[in-house]
Amino acid sequence: MNLSIITRATRFLVLLLCVIGTGTTLAQSDETPPLVDMLALIPDDAAVNENFSFVDYRAVTAAREGAATITSAEEFAALNAGESPERDLFWAAYFGIRSGPSDFLSNLRLVAEGMLEVTGIDPFSIEQALTYGNPPGMVDVYVGEFSPAQIAVLHSLRGYAQNTTEGGLTLWCGNEECDGMQMNIADRNPANPFGGNLGRQQSLLVGDDVVASSASTARLEQMAAAIAGNSPTLADNPDFAAAAEAITQEGLLLQAWFIHPAQIPALTESAMAQTFGSSLNIDELKALIDEMTENYLPIPPYNLLVFADTATESEQIALVALVYHRVEDAEAAAEVLPQRIENYASVRTQAPLTEILDERGVTAVETEVYDGAERAVLLVRLRAPLASSETIEDSDRLTASSMVFNLISNMLFQRDTGWLAISP
């Protein structure tokens, strides 16, 4: 790969794209992007700094040409009843998902078979989802077309009690205390993504087009107040709003992680020792840090970091977005980050980051500064071709979608993100 680093400092232009073979357009439409709509559902609370990720299930299959778009559990069962390119491409697309509610995705086959009967919700009526917070206060939020009446019948049969919240939503409680924390392995049911893996009777917040679940009823009540307009939402948060606006300018947004800067470890002995434990002794740590920080320029502190996965008709684009108060700071970071990417070596594998990107098919790394109304956003685009529809050599498997996004997500989970540290 001839890895080109292209630096620009201009406003984004909306990119109008063609219609792909499945009949689904990847153009940026005049409608509000789903992520932006969902931010208006989420309270602006410190919990979102702990863990916040979004996925658009409809976009995931739309971006994989030839993949079946499933809208019901019945369609899913028919798709999996036999072999077909549409089925294989569907799974290749879904295997690229690394965000959103984990219980829903990890148990998808069981959820598809039993969720409707247990909860009254067809899993494939869910169009987008997000999750925020950490256990046991994690909140899973789903948007789609739901039947509150059907949900009411099945939850009533399971002994849930119905309550009305602010804004007229319904809060379903699994016990008199409305406490969803209690686990009961005897009641474990992986087909129920609302705590079923742990046998919990989690509370459920229900509207016509939104369902949220959490072991923490207080979190759901907080969300109901935000939806009712009685407390600020993430749509009112200038950092989240600017990031969402910036990452939805080109192509179709499939998934995203929103990351507090505190989750990016500094390149210090103490931080590295915490990350890698006893796998490196102190001398090895010092040598590694010295090597990594040689000619290592600092970047201005950023307010928010986002990893995003987007697709056009011809490319997958993994985005790294840094949100700043001032456009001058975003431009200063744009001057430094390309050099860091060129010089960084993975702490986990010691392989140069450019070689790792090359293996994932990255053809260009671009930086661009989006100057929004209240915030500036530095975008680093990692461009690569869409995943092939051909099977992997000596295999009957297809390459999963979103391989570049998965790479940077794995680096985040492994704390191998020194190239994004504010300073050595």
C-alpha positions, 0 to 999 in steps of 0.5 A: 500500500502506498499510504498517503496522508492527506491533510485538509482543513475545510468544512465537509460537503454532503456526499451524494452517492449512487444506489447500490445493487440491493436498491438501498442508497448510501447517500446522505439523505435530508432526514436526520441521521438515526444517531442524532435522533437517538441522542435526544433520548439519552440523558446528559449524564456522567454514565455516558462517559463510562461506555457509549456505543451505537449501531444501525442494524439496517445500515449494517446490511445495506452497506454489504451489497447482496446481504439480505435485509431482515425485518422479522423473525419469520424472515430470519428463520426462512433465510437460515433454513437453507444456504444462499449468498444472501444468508452468507452475506447477512452473517458476514455483515453482522459479524462486523458489528462491535457496538451496541447491546452485547447480549442481543448480538451474542445470542442472536440466534436464540433471541431470534427464535424466542424474543417475540414470545418472551417479550412481545418484541420482534428482534428484527423490528429493531432498526438501531440500538445503543448502550451506555453505562457500565454494569449493573447500571448499563442501559440498552436502548432500541429504536424501531416499530414496536407494539406496546399492547403486545409487550403489555400482554406478555409482560403482564403474564410474566408478573410485571407491573405497569407504571406511567412515567414522565412523558407518558411512557410505560415503565414495566417492573418485574417485582414490587420494588421495581428492582432489576438487579436481582439475579436468578440463574434458574430463570436464565433465558438467553432469548430475552436480551433484557437481563435474561442471560443472568435470570434478571427481571429487568425493568423496561421503558416502552414507547411506540418506537423506543424500548429501553432496559436496565437493571437500574430502574433509576436510569430508566426514570432518568431517561423518561425525564429526558425524553419528556424534556425535563432534563438535558439530553445528549442532543443538547451536549455540544461535544456529542452533537458536534461529533454526531454531525461530523461523522454522519456527513459522508456515506452511511454510519453503521456503528460508533463508540464515544470515548472519554479521553480519560480512557486513553492511557498516557505513555507513562511507566505507571499507565503502561504497567497497569495495562500490561502487568507482568508481561513486561519488566521495568527495563522493558517498559522504559525501553518501550516508552523511550522508543514510542515517545522519541520525537513524539509531539503532544496534541491539544487536549480534546473533549471527546473521542469517537471511533465510527464505521461508515460506508460509501458505495465503494469504500469502508471508512473508519473514522477517528474524531477528536472534538475541540472547543477551538478550531485552532486546536483541531488544526494543530492536532491535524498536523501531528496525528498523521506523523504519529500514525506513521511512527506508531508501533503496536504495543501488543504486537510491536508491528508498525501501525502502518503495516497493520493498516496495510493488512486491513486494506487501508489505502489512504489516511486523511485528516479534515477539520469540521468547524461546527457552530459550537465545536471543531472536530478533527476527523481522521479517515482510514479508507479501504475498499468494501469487503469482498463478496468472494470467499477467503482463499482455502476457505468457504468463509466470507470476510466480515464487514467493517474490518478497519473499524474492528481494528481500531476498536480492538486497539481501544479495548486492548488499550493500545492507543498511544497514538491518541495520547495527549502527551507522552 
